[in-house]
């Protein structure tokens, strides 16, 4: 019989999904919809789902709203992690982080290289903590969302929440 360890915990928790885009709408967004489907399938709740423009104030204010909602333990963002002048999400949220979880971005880029090639090394995907809320900044593609959720976030979120809470 396998010994149970805190890293093996299965939990259900509340998520917010924030898509940052100047062109996507609720009707055309694919990555945010995929995130919601995968989260609910794994027993989590999606407490908020929003789309905001690539605007520092909108991103910051939306995340601050999420942080005031005690049902939201994890925030997933989609978009704004590239190197273009409009890619603001990673920079805005990193400035809000109390702790940066550097291993997430490193591992996600390693996985992404297998899927998209060397372009993955230029992604500024990151994760961190704002208080006791976990925040992931992901690229805007549907494939990036699927890879991050299935291969990193969902398998490890129980352990991470346990660590944050202890």
Residue pairs with C-beta under 8 A, 6 or more apart in sequence:
6 158
6 159
6 162
6 163
7 156
7 158
7 159
7 162
8 158
8 159
9 158
9 159
9 161
9 162
10 43
10 158
11 157
11 158
11 161
11 162
12 43
12 44
12 45
13 44
13 45
13 73
13 74
13 157
13 161
14 44
14 45
14 46
14 47
14 69
14 71
14 72
14 73
14 74
15 35
15 39
15 44
15 45
15 46
15 47
15 72
15 73
15 74
15 75
15 76
16 46
16 47
16 48
16 49
16 50
16 66
16 69
16 72
16 74
16 75
16 76
17 32
17 35
17 36
17 39
17 46
17 48
17 49
17 50
17 76
17 78
18 48
18 49
18 50
18 51
18 52
18 59
18 62
18 63
18 66
18 75
18 76
18 77
18 78
19 29
19 31
19 32
19 49
19 50
19 51
19 52
19 77
19 78
19 79
19 140
20 51
20 52
20 53
20 54
20 59
20 77
20 78
20 79
20 80
20 88
20 89
20 140
21 29
21 51
21 53
21 54
21 78
21 79
21 140
22 53
22 54
22 86
24 32
24 51
24 79
24 140
25 51
26 51
29 51
30 142
31 78
31 79
31 138
31 140
31 141
31 142
31 144
31 145
32 49
32 51
32 78
32 145
34 142
34 145
34 146
35 46
35 76
35 78
35 145
35 149
36 46
36 49
38 145
38 146
38 149
38 150
38 154
39 45
39 46
39 149
39 154
40 46
42 154
45 71
47 69
47 71
47 72
48 65
48 66
48 69
48 72
50 62
52 58
52 59
52 62
54 79
54 80
54 86
54 87
54 88
54 89
55 88
56 88
56 92
59 77
59 80
59 88
59 89
59 92
59 93
60 92
60 96
63 75
63 92
63 93
63 96
63 130
63 135
66 72
66 75
66 133
67 130
67 131
67 133
72 133
73 132
73 133
73 134
73 161
74 133
74 134
74 135
74 136
74 153
74 157
74 161
75 133
75 134
75 135
75 136
76 136
76 138
76 145
76 149
76 153
77 89
77 93
77 135
77 136
77 137
77 138
78 138
78 139
78 140
78 144
78 145
79 87
79 89
79 139
79 140
80 86
80 87
80 88
80 89
80 90
80 92
80 137
80 140
81 87
81 89
81 90
81 123
81 124
81 125
81 126
81 137
81 138
81 139
81 140
82 122
82 123
82 124
82 139
83 122
83 124
87 124
89 137
90 124
90 125
90 126
90 137
91 124
93 126
93 128
93 130
93 135
93 137
94 100
94 126
94 128
94 137
96 128
96 130
96 135
97 128
97 129
97 130
97 135
98 128
98 129
98 130
98 131
99 128
99 129
100 126
100 127
100 128
101 126
101 127
101 128
101 129
101 134
102 126
104 125
104 126
104 127
104 136
104 152
105 123
105 124
105 125
105 126
105 127
107 152
108 123
108 125
108 138
108 147
108 148
108 152
109 120
109 121
109 123
109 125
111 147
111 151
111 152
112 120
112 123
112 125
112 144
112 147
113 120
113 121
115 143
115 147
116 143
123 139
123 144
124 137
125 136
125 137
125 138
125 139
125 144
125 148
126 136
126 137
127 134
127 135
127 136
127 137
128 134
128 135
129 135
129 164
132 164
132 165
134 157
134 160
134 161
134 164
136 148
136 153
138 144
138 145
138 148
